[in-house]
Amino acid sequence: MNKLRWTLLVICGALSIAGGFIATGEEAHGWWSAIPGFFALFGFLGCLLLIVFSKFIGRLFLYKREDYYDGN
């Protein structure tokens, strides 16, 4: 499993770096558009943030004490 994980990380990193050198024909709309792999990293960090935030909200509102139904 460890070898597969490293292989996938290397492939994703190589594709991200290669994607920065491919000309898309679009003009840059900000300084972030010129950074290779910026949007891949931005999407990954956004996904992580959504996961952490949803787990926090779930723990805050959905989880109940273990003896929640034993109170009466």
PyMOL Python script that loads the backbone (N, CA, C, O; Angstrom):
from pymol import cmd

cmd.read_pdbstr("""\
ATOM      1  N   MET A   1       0.826  -1.201   0.000  1.00  0.00           N
ATOM      2  CA  MET A   1       0.000   0.000   0.000  1.00  0.00           C
ATOM      3  C   MET A   1       0.861   1.252   0.000  1.00  0.00           C
ATOM      4  O   MET A   1       0.523   2.251  -0.634  1.00  0.00           O
ATOM      5  N   ASN A   2       1.975   1.188   0.717  1.00  0.00           N
ATOM      6  CA  ASN A   2       2.846   2.352   0.815  1.00  0.00           C
ATOM      7  C   ASN A   2       3.458   2.691  -0.541  1.00  0.00           C
ATOM      8  O   ASN A   2       3.590   3.865  -0.887  1.00  0.00           O
ATOM      9  N   LYS A   3       3.834   1.661  -1.315  1.00  0.00           N
ATOM     10  CA  LYS A   3       4.427   1.889  -2.624  1.00  0.00           C
ATOM     11  C   LYS A   3       3.394   2.494  -3.575  1.00  0.00           C
ATOM     12  O   LYS A   3       3.728   3.373  -4.370  1.00  0.00           O
ATOM     13  N   LEU A   4       2.169   2.042  -3.504  1.00  0.00           N
ATOM     14  CA  LEU A   4       1.099   2.590  -4.340  1.00  0.00           C
ATOM     15  C   LEU A   4       0.836   4.056  -3.998  1.00  0.00           C
ATOM     16  O   LEU A   4       0.636   4.881  -4.889  1.00  0.00           O
ATOM     17  N   ARG A   5       0.837   4.369  -2.720  1.00  0.00           N
ATOM     18  CA  ARG A   5       0.600   5.749  -2.284  1.00  0.00           C
ATOM     19  C   ARG A   5       1.680   6.683  -2.823  1.00  0.00           C
ATOM     20  O   ARG A   5       1.369   7.763  -3.326  1.00  0.00           O
ATOM     21  N   TRP A   6       2.940   6.279  -2.724  1.00  0.00           N
ATOM     22  CA  TRP A   6       4.040   7.112  -3.218  1.00  0.00           C
ATOM     23  C   TRP A   6       3.976   7.251  -4.733  1.00  0.00           C
ATOM     24  O   TRP A   6       4.261   8.321  -5.272  1.00  0.00           O
ATOM     25  N   THR A   7       3.606   6.184  -5.415  1.00  0.00           N
ATOM     26  CA  THR A   7       3.483   6.250  -6.868  1.00  0.00           C
ATOM     27  C   THR A   7       2.408   7.250  -7.276  1.00  0.00           C
ATOM     28  O   THR A   7       2.617   8.045  -8.192  1.00  0.00           O
ATOM     29  N   LEU A   8       1.264   7.218  -6.605  1.00  0.00           N
ATOM     30  CA  LEU A   8       0.186   8.165  -6.907  1.00  0.00           C
ATOM     31  C   LEU A   8       0.586   9.596  -6.590  1.00  0.00           C
ATOM     32  O   LEU A   8       0.246  10.512  -7.339  1.00  0.00           O
ATOM     33  N   LEU A   9       1.303   9.803  -5.490  1.00  0.00           N
ATOM     34  CA  LEU A   9       1.763  11.149  -5.151  1.00  0.00           C
ATOM     35  C   LEU A   9       2.743  11.688  -6.184  1.00  0.00           C
ATOM     36  O   LEU A   9       2.673  12.859  -6.559  1.00  0.00           O
ATOM     37  N   VAL A  10       3.647  10.844  -6.640  1.00  0.00           N
ATOM     38  CA  VAL A  10       4.616  11.271  -7.651  1.00  0.00           C
ATOM     39  C   VAL A  10       3.907  11.600  -8.964  1.00  0.00           C
ATOM     40  O   VAL A  10       4.227  12.601  -9.607  1.00  0.00           O
ATOM     41  N   ILE A  11       2.950  10.768  -9.364  1.00  0.00           N
ATOM     42  CA  ILE A  11       2.214  11.023 -10.603  1.00  0.00           C
ATOM     43  C   ILE A  11       1.412  12.316 -10.501  1.00  0.00           C
ATOM     44  O   ILE A  11       1.414  13.121 -11.432  1.00  0.00           O
ATOM     45  N   CYS A  12       0.731  12.520  -9.383  1.00  0.00           N
ATOM     46  CA  CYS A  12      -0.049  13.755  -9.204  1.00  0.00           C
ATOM     47  C   CYS A  12       0.848  14.988  -9.189  1.00  0.00           C
ATOM     48  O   CYS A  12       0.503  16.014  -9.776  1.00  0.00           O
ATOM     49  N   GLY A  13       1.981  14.895  -8.529  1.00  0.00           N
ATOM     50  CA  GLY A  13       2.913  16.014  -8.503  1.00  0.00           C
ATOM     51  C   GLY A  13       3.476  16.320  -9.879  1.00  0.00           C
ATOM     52  O   GLY A  13       3.579  17.485 -10.264  1.00  0.00           O
ATOM     53  N   ALA A  14       3.842  15.280 -10.627  1.00  0.00           N
ATOM     54  CA  ALA A  14       4.378  15.485 -11.972  1.00  0.00           C
ATOM     55  C   ALA A  14       3.330  16.093 -12.897  1.00  0.00           C
ATOM     56  O   ALA A  14       3.643  16.984 -13.686  1.00  0.00           O
ATOM     57  N   LEU A  15       2.095  15.620 -12.805  1.00  0.00           N
ATOM     58  CA  LEU A  15       1.034  16.189 -13.637  1.00  0.00           C
ATOM     59  C   LEU A  15       0.730  17.635 -13.253  1.00  0.00           C
ATOM     60  O   LEU A  15       0.438  18.461 -14.118  1.00  0.00           O
ATOM     61  N   SER A  16       0.797  17.938 -11.974  1.00  0.00           N
ATOM     62  CA  SER A  16       0.554  19.304 -11.523  1.00  0.00           C
ATOM     63  C   SER A  16       1.639  20.251 -12.031  1.00  0.00           C
ATOM     64  O   SER A  16       1.349  21.359 -12.482  1.00  0.00           O
ATOM     65  N   ILE A  17       2.880  19.806 -11.953  1.00  0.00           N
ATOM     66  CA  ILE A  17       3.984  20.640 -12.447  1.00  0.00           C
ATOM     67  C   ILE A  17       3.902  20.773 -13.966  1.00  0.00           C
ATOM     68  O   ILE A  17       4.099  21.863 -14.502  1.00  0.00           O
ATOM     69  N   ALA A  18       3.613  19.679 -14.660  1.00  0.00           N
ATOM     70  CA  ALA A  18       3.513  19.724 -16.115  1.00  0.00           C
ATOM     71  C   ALA A  18       2.353  20.610 -16.563  1.00  0.00           C
ATOM     72  O   ALA A  18       2.442  21.275 -17.595  1.00  0.00           O
ATOM     73  N   GLY A  19       1.273  20.621 -15.796  1.00  0.00           N
ATOM     74  CA  GLY A  19       0.129  21.454 -16.139  1.00  0.00           C
ATOM     75  C   GLY A  19       0.436  22.932 -16.092  1.00  0.00           C
ATOM     76  O   GLY A  19      -0.216  23.723 -16.773  1.00  0.00           O
ATOM     77  N   GLY A  20       1.410  23.311 -15.306  1.00  0.00           N
ATOM     78  CA  GLY A  20       1.795  24.717 -15.238  1.00  0.00           C
ATOM     79  C   GLY A  20       2.557  25.188 -16.450  1.00  0.00           C
ATOM     80  O   GLY A  20       2.615  26.389 -16.715  1.00  0.00           O
ATOM     81  N   PHE A  21       3.148  24.265 -17.199  1.00  0.00           N
ATOM     82  CA  PHE A  21       3.934  24.636 -18.364  1.00  0.00           C
ATOM     83  C   PHE A  21       3.163  24.531 -19.668  1.00  0.00           C
ATOM     84  O   PHE A  21       3.656  24.945 -20.718  1.00  0.00           O
ATOM     85  N   ILE A  22       1.977  23.991 -19.610  1.00  0.00           N
ATOM     86  CA  ILE A  22       1.168  23.866 -20.821  1.00  0.00           C
ATOM     87  C   ILE A  22       0.435  25.185 -21.048  1.00  0.00           C
ATOM     88  O   ILE A  22      -0.264  25.675 -20.160  1.00  0.00           O
ATOM     89  N   ALA A  23       0.595  25.750 -22.225  1.00  0.00           N
ATOM     90  CA  ALA A  23      -0.051  27.028 -22.545  1.00  0.00           C
ATOM     91  C   ALA A  23      -1.531  26.777 -22.811  1.00  0.00           C
ATOM     92  O   ALA A  23      -1.882  25.937 -23.641  1.00  0.00           O
ATOM     93  N   THR A  24      -2.382  27.491 -22.120  1.00  0.00           N
ATOM     94  CA  THR A  24      -3.824  27.325 -22.294  1.00  0.00           C
ATOM     95  C   THR A  24      -4.418  28.375 -23.212  1.00  0.00           C
ATOM     96  O   THR A  24      -5.574  28.250 -23.615  1.00  0.00           O
ATOM     97  N   GLY A  25      -3.668  29.397 -23.552  1.00  0.00           N
ATOM     98  CA  GLY A  25      -4.184  30.448 -24.413  1.00  0.00           C
ATOM     99  C   GLY A  25      -4.988  31.488 -23.661  1.00  0.00           C
ATOM    100  O   GLY A  25      -5.531  32.405 -24.277  1.00  0.00           O
ATOM    101  N   GLU A  26      -5.080  31.372 -22.354  1.00  0.00           N
ATOM    102  CA  GLU A  26      -5.823  32.352 -21.560  1.00  0.00           C
ATOM    103  C   GLU A  26      -4.846  33.340 -20.955  1.00  0.00           C
ATOM    104  O   GLU A  26      -3.711  32.991 -20.628  1.00  0.00           O
ATOM    105  N   GLU A  27      -5.291  34.562 -20.811  1.00  0.00           N
ATOM    106  CA  GLU A  27      -4.447  35.537 -20.135  1.00  0.00           C
ATOM    107  C   GLU A  27      -4.645  35.424 -18.631  1.00  0.00           C
ATOM    108  O   GLU A  27      -5.723  35.058 -18.163  1.00  0.00           O
ATOM    109  N   ALA A  28      -3.611  35.735 -17.890  1.00  0.00           N
ATOM    110  CA  ALA A  28      -3.674  35.646 -16.438  1.00  0.00           C
ATOM    111  C   ALA A  28      -4.531  36.785 -15.891  1.00  0.00           C
ATOM    112  O   ALA A  28      -4.390  37.936 -16.306  1.00  0.00           O
ATOM    113  N   HIS A  29      -5.413  36.454 -14.964  1.00  0.00           N
ATOM    114  CA  HIS A  29      -6.284  37.463 -14.362  1.00  0.00           C
ATOM    115  C   HIS A  29      -5.804  37.895 -12.989  1.00  0.00           C
ATOM    116  O   HIS A  29      -6.441  38.727 -12.342  1.00  0.00           O
ATOM    117  N   GLY A  30      -4.714  37.351 -12.546  1.00  0.00           N
ATOM    118  CA  GLY A  30      -4.152  37.718 -11.257  1.00  0.00           C
ATOM    119  C   GLY A  30      -2.810  37.045 -11.088  1.00  0.00           C
ATOM    120  O   GLY A  30      -2.411  36.219 -11.910  1.00  0.00           O
ATOM    121  N   TRP A  31      -2.116  37.396 -10.028  1.00  0.00           N
ATOM    122  CA  TRP A  31      -0.783  36.833  -9.798  1.00  0.00           C
ATOM    123  C   TRP A  31      -0.848  35.337  -9.540  1.00  0.00           C
ATOM    124  O   TRP A  31       0.116  34.620  -9.811  1.00  0.00           O
ATOM    125  N   TRP A  32      -1.970  34.858  -9.021  1.00  0.00           N
ATOM    126  CA  TRP A  32      -2.114  33.442  -8.697  1.00  0.00           C
ATOM    127  C   TRP A  32      -2.228  32.569  -9.957  1.00  0.00           C
ATOM    128  O   TRP A  32      -1.909  31.381  -9.913  1.00  0.00           O
ATOM    129  N   SER A  33      -2.670  33.133 -11.050  1.00  0.00           N
ATOM    130  CA  SER A  33      -2.805  32.355 -12.282  1.00  0.00           C
ATOM    131  C   SER A  33      -1.457  31.958 -12.869  1.00  0.00           C
ATOM    132  O   SER A  33      -1.377  31.021 -13.664  1.00  0.00           O
ATOM    133  N   ALA A  34      -0.408  32.657 -12.488  1.00  0.00           N
ATOM    134  CA  ALA A  34       0.921  32.369 -13.023  1.00  0.00           C
ATOM    135  C   ALA A  34       1.645  31.291 -12.220  1.00  0.00           C
ATOM    136  O   ALA A  34       2.699  30.824 -12.653  1.00  0.00           O
ATOM    137  N   ILE A  35       1.124  30.883 -11.076  1.00  0.00           N
ATOM    138  CA  ILE A  35       1.778  29.875 -10.236  1.00  0.00           C
ATOM    139  C   ILE A  35       1.386  28.489 -10.722  1.00  0.00           C
ATOM    140  O   ILE A  35       0.199  28.164 -10.762  1.00  0.00           O
ATOM    141  N   PRO A  36       2.378  27.651 -11.100  1.00  0.00           N
ATOM    142  CA  PRO A  36       2.049  26.296 -11.562  1.00  0.00           C
ATOM    143  C   PRO A  36       1.401  25.468 -10.446  1.00  0.00           C
ATOM    144  O   PRO A  36       1.919  25.402  -9.332  1.00  0.00           O
ATOM    145  N   GLY A  37       0.283  24.850 -10.754  1.00  0.00           N
ATOM    146  CA  GLY A  37      -0.406  23.987  -9.805  1.00  0.00           C
ATOM    147  C   GLY A  37      -1.199  24.718  -8.743  1.00  0.00           C
ATOM    148  O   GLY A  37      -1.656  24.097  -7.783  1.00  0.00           O
ATOM    149  N   PHE A  38      -1.375  26.018  -8.889  1.00  0.00           N
ATOM    150  CA  PHE A  38      -2.080  26.789  -7.854  1.00  0.00           C
ATOM    151  C   PHE A  38      -3.514  26.313  -7.682  1.00  0.00           C
ATOM    152  O   PHE A  38      -3.973  26.127  -6.555  1.00  0.00           O
ATOM    153  N   PHE A  39      -4.224  26.114  -8.783  1.00  0.00           N
ATOM    154  CA  PHE A  39      -5.633  25.764  -8.680  1.00  0.00           C
ATOM    155  C   PHE A  39      -5.829  24.343  -8.170  1.00  0.00           C
ATOM    156  O   PHE A  39      -6.837  24.053  -7.527  1.00  0.00           O
ATOM    157  N   ALA A  40      -4.882  23.457  -8.447  1.00  0.00           N
ATOM    158  CA  ALA A  40      -4.947  22.106  -7.885  1.00  0.00           C
ATOM    159  C   ALA A  40      -4.767  22.170  -6.375  1.00  0.00           C
ATOM    160  O   ALA A  40      -5.507  21.520  -5.636  1.00  0.00           O
ATOM    161  N   LEU A  41      -3.803  22.936  -5.915  1.00  0.00           N
ATOM    162  CA  LEU A  41      -3.568  23.085  -4.477  1.00  0.00           C
ATOM    163  C   LEU A  41      -4.733  23.811  -3.808  1.00  0.00           C
ATOM    164  O   LEU A  41      -5.144  23.453  -2.704  1.00  0.00           O
ATOM    165  N   PHE A  42      -5.258  24.826  -4.476  1.00  0.00           N
ATOM    166  CA  PHE A  42      -6.399  25.577  -3.945  1.00  0.00           C
ATOM    167  C   PHE A  42      -7.615  24.673  -3.784  1.00  0.00           C
ATOM    168  O   PHE A  42      -8.304  24.738  -2.765  1.00  0.00           O
ATOM    169  N   GLY A  43      -7.885  23.831  -4.781  1.00  0.00           N
ATOM    170  CA  GLY A  43      -9.003  22.906  -4.702  1.00  0.00           C
ATOM    171  C   GLY A  43      -8.812  21.871  -3.609  1.00  0.00           C
ATOM    172  O   GLY A  43      -9.758  21.532  -2.898  1.00  0.00           O
ATOM    173  N   PHE A  44      -7.579  21.361  -3.471  1.00  0.00           N
ATOM    174  CA  PHE A  44      -7.287  20.371  -2.434  1.00  0.00           C
ATOM    175  C   PHE A  44      -7.463  20.964  -1.042  1.00  0.00           C
ATOM    176  O   PHE A  44      -8.072  20.342  -0.173  1.00  0.00           O
ATOM    177  N   LEU A  45      -6.932  22.165  -0.827  1.00  0.00           N
ATOM    178  CA  LEU A  45      -7.064  22.808   0.489  1.00  0.00           C
ATOM    179  C   LEU A  45      -8.517  23.183   0.778  1.00  0.00           C
ATOM    180  O   LEU A  45      -8.963  23.110   1.923  1.00  0.00           O
ATOM    181  N   GLY A  46      -9.256  23.585  -0.262  1.00  0.00           N
ATOM    182  CA  GLY A  46     -10.683  23.878  -0.090  1.00  0.00           C
ATOM    183  C   GLY A  46     -11.464  22.641   0.307  1.00  0.00           C
ATOM    184  O   GLY A  46     -12.371  22.711   1.136  1.00  0.00           O
ATOM    185  N   CYS A  47     -11.114  21.509  -0.286  1.00  0.00           N
ATOM    186  CA  CYS A  47     -11.763  20.242   0.062  1.00  0.00           C
ATOM    187  C   CYS A  47     -11.462  19.864   1.510  1.00  0.00           C
ATOM    188  O   CYS A  47     -12.359  19.453   2.247  1.00  0.00           O
ATOM    189  N   LEU A  48     -10.205  20.002   1.915  1.00  0.00           N
ATOM    190  CA  LEU A  48      -9.840  19.708   3.305  1.00  0.00           C
ATOM    191  C   LEU A  48     -10.582  20.619   4.281  1.00  0.00           C
ATOM    192  O   LEU A  48     -11.047  20.169   5.329  1.00  0.00           O
ATOM    193  N   LEU A  49     -10.689  21.889   3.935  1.00  0.00           N
ATOM    194  CA  LEU A  49     -11.397  22.838   4.794  1.00  0.00           C
ATOM    195  C   LEU A  49     -12.872  22.461   4.927  1.00  0.00           C
ATOM    196  O   LEU A  49     -13.436  22.542   6.019  1.00  0.00           O
ATOM    197  N   LEU A  50     -13.495  22.054   3.832  1.00  0.00           N
ATOM    198  CA  LEU A  50     -14.892  21.617   3.888  1.00  0.00           C
ATOM    199  C   LEU A  50     -15.068  20.390   4.776  1.00  0.00           C
ATOM    200  O   LEU A  50     -16.036  20.304   5.532  1.00  0.00           O
ATOM    201  N   ILE A  51     -14.147  19.452   4.689  1.00  0.00           N
ATOM    202  CA  ILE A  51     -14.227  18.243   5.510  1.00  0.00           C
ATOM    203  C   ILE A  51     -14.101  18.589   6.986  1.00  0.00           C
ATOM    204  O   ILE A  51     -14.892  18.119   7.804  1.00  0.00           O
ATOM    205  N   VAL A  52     -13.105  19.411   7.334  1.00  0.00           N
ATOM    206  CA  VAL A  52     -12.888  19.778   8.736  1.00  0.00           C
ATOM    207  C   VAL A  52     -14.089  20.566   9.272  1.00  0.00           C
ATOM    208  O   VAL A  52     -14.550  20.310  10.384  1.00  0.00           O
ATOM    209  N   PHE A  53     -14.592  21.515   8.490  1.00  0.00           N
ATOM    210  CA  PHE A  53     -15.722  22.328   8.924  1.00  0.00           C
ATOM    211  C   PHE A  53     -16.975  21.478   9.107  1.00  0.00           C
ATOM    212  O   PHE A  53     -17.707  21.660  10.080  1.00  0.00           O
ATOM    213  N   SER A  54     -17.231  20.548   8.180  1.00  0.00           N
ATOM    214  CA  SER A  54     -18.429  19.720   8.309  1.00  0.00           C
ATOM    215  C   SER A  54     -18.329  18.759   9.493  1.00  0.00           C
ATOM    216  O   SER A  54     -19.337  18.473  10.138  1.00  0.00           O
ATOM    217  N   LYS A  55     -17.135  18.261   9.785  1.00  0.00           N
ATOM    218  CA  LYS A  55     -16.966  17.414  10.966  1.00  0.00           C
ATOM    219  C   LYS A  55     -17.213  18.220  12.241  1.00  0.00           C
ATOM    220  O   LYS A  55     -17.817  17.712  13.185  1.00  0.00           O
ATOM    221  N   PHE A  56     -16.753  19.465  12.276  1.00  0.00           N
ATOM    222  CA  PHE A  56     -16.980  20.324  13.432  1.00  0.00           C
ATOM    223  C   PHE A  56     -18.478  20.584  13.635  1.00  0.00           C
ATOM    224  O   PHE A  56     -18.991  20.474  14.749  1.00  0.00           O
ATOM    225  N   ILE A  57     -19.169  20.928  12.547  1.00  0.00           N
ATOM    226  CA  ILE A  57     -20.606  21.188  12.631  1.00  0.00           C
ATOM    227  C   ILE A  57     -21.349  19.914  13.037  1.00  0.00           C
ATOM    228  O   ILE A  57     -22.288  19.967  13.831  1.00  0.00           O
ATOM    229  N   GLY A  58     -20.930  18.771  12.491  1.00  0.00           N
ATOM    230  CA  GLY A  58     -21.567  17.504  12.848  1.00  0.00           C
ATOM    231  C   GLY A  58     -21.396  17.177  14.315  1.00  0.00           C
ATOM    232  O   GLY A  58     -22.341  16.736  14.969  1.00  0.00           O
ATOM    233  N   ARG A  59     -20.205  17.388  14.837  1.00  0.00           N
ATOM    234  CA  ARG A  59     -19.975  17.119  16.261  1.00  0.00           C
ATOM    235  C   ARG A  59     -20.748  18.097  17.145  1.00  0.00           C
ATOM    236  O   ARG A  59     -21.196  17.739  18.234  1.00  0.00           O
ATOM    237  N   LEU A  60     -20.898  19.311  16.678  1.00  0.00           N
ATOM    238  CA  LEU A  60     -21.572  20.334  17.464  1.00  0.00           C
ATOM    239  C   LEU A  60     -23.082  20.080  17.565  1.00  0.00           C
ATOM    240  O   LEU A  60     -23.672  20.263  18.630  1.00  0.00           O
ATOM    241  N   PHE A  61     -23.703  19.660  16.459  1.00  0.00           N
ATOM    242  CA  PHE A  61     -25.157  19.560  16.439  1.00  0.00           C
ATOM    243  C   PHE A  61     -25.705  18.133  16.411  1.00  0.00           C
ATOM    244  O   PHE A  61     -26.826  17.910  16.867  1.00  0.00           O
ATOM    245  N   LEU A  62     -24.964  17.175  15.899  1.00  0.00           N
ATOM    246  CA  LEU A  62     -25.526  15.842  15.693  1.00  0.00           C
ATOM    247  C   LEU A  62     -25.174  14.848  16.781  1.00  0.00           C
ATOM    248  O   LEU A  62     -26.014  14.027  17.150  1.00  0.00           O
ATOM    249  N   TYR A  63     -23.974  14.895  17.298  1.00  0.00           N
ATOM    250  CA  TYR A  63     -23.567  13.911  18.306  1.00  0.00           C
ATOM    251  C   TYR A  63     -24.266  14.179  19.630  1.00  0.00           C
ATOM    252  O   TYR A  63     -24.413  15.326  20.052  1.00  0.00           O
ATOM    253  N   LYS A  64     -24.691  13.108  20.273  1.00  0.00           N
ATOM    254  CA  LYS A  64     -25.335  13.199  21.586  1.00  0.00           C
ATOM    255  C   LYS A  64     -24.531  12.393  22.596  1.00  0.00           C
ATOM    256  O   LYS A  64     -23.720  11.544  22.227  1.00  0.00           O
ATOM    257  N   ARG A  65     -24.762  12.663  23.844  1.00  0.00           N
ATOM    258  CA  ARG A  65     -24.089  11.899  24.900  1.00  0.00           C
ATOM    259  C   ARG A  65     -24.478  10.431  24.807  1.00  0.00           C
ATOM    260  O   ARG A  65     -25.507  10.084  24.228  1.00  0.00           O
ATOM    261  N   GLU A  66     -23.650   9.582  25.379  1.00  0.00           N
ATOM    262  CA  GLU A  66     -23.915   8.156  25.317  1.00  0.00           C
ATOM    263  C   GLU A  66     -25.188   7.786  26.082  1.00  0.00           C
ATOM    264  O   GLU A  66     -25.877   6.842  25.696  1.00  0.00           O
ATOM    265  N   ASP A  67     -25.507   8.495  27.138  1.00  0.00           N
ATOM    266  CA  ASP A  67     -26.699   8.203  27.930  1.00  0.00           C
ATOM    267  C   ASP A  67     -27.842   9.160  27.603  1.00  0.00           C
ATOM    268  O   ASP A  67     -28.662   9.451  28.473  1.00  0.00           O
ATOM    269  N   TYR A  68     -27.913   9.648  26.383  1.00  0.00           N
ATOM    270  CA  TYR A  68     -28.911  10.635  25.986  1.00  0.00           C
ATOM    271  C   TYR A  68     -30.340  10.115  26.161  1.00  0.00           C
ATOM    272  O   TYR A  68     -31.210  10.857  26.616  1.00  0.00           O
ATOM    273  N   TYR A  69     -30.594   8.857  25.808  1.00  0.00           N
ATOM    274  CA  TYR A  69     -31.950   8.329  25.870  1.00  0.00           C
ATOM    275  C   TYR A  69     -32.273   7.681  27.225  1.00  0.00           C
ATOM    276  O   TYR A  69     -33.408   7.250  27.428  1.00  0.00           O
ATOM    277  N   ASP A  70     -31.330   7.602  28.139  1.00  0.00           N
ATOM    278  CA  ASP A  70     -31.561   6.977  29.425  1.00  0.00           C
ATOM    279  C   ASP A  70     -32.045   7.945  30.506  1.00  0.00           C
ATOM    280  O   ASP A  70     -32.245   7.534  31.649  1.00  0.00           O
ATOM    281  N   GLY A  71     -32.234   9.206  30.172  1.00  0.00           N
ATOM    282  CA  GLY A  71     -32.490  10.258  31.145  1.00  0.00           C
ATOM    283  C   GLY A  71     -33.813  10.184  31.883  1.00  0.00           C
ATOM    284  O   GLY A  71     -33.881  10.702  32.997  1.00  0.00           O
ATOM    285  N   ASN A  72     -34.853   9.594  31.363  1.00  0.00           N
ATOM    286  CA  ASN A  72     -36.154   9.625  32.041  1.00  0.00           C
ATOM    287  C   ASN A  72     -36.157   8.635  33.117  1.00  0.00           C
ATOM    288  O   ASN A  72     -37.156   8.491  33.821  1.00  0.00           O
TER     289      ASN A  72
END
""", "prot")
cmd.dss("prot")
cmd.show_as("cartoon", "prot")
cmd.util.cbc("prot")
cmd.orient("prot")
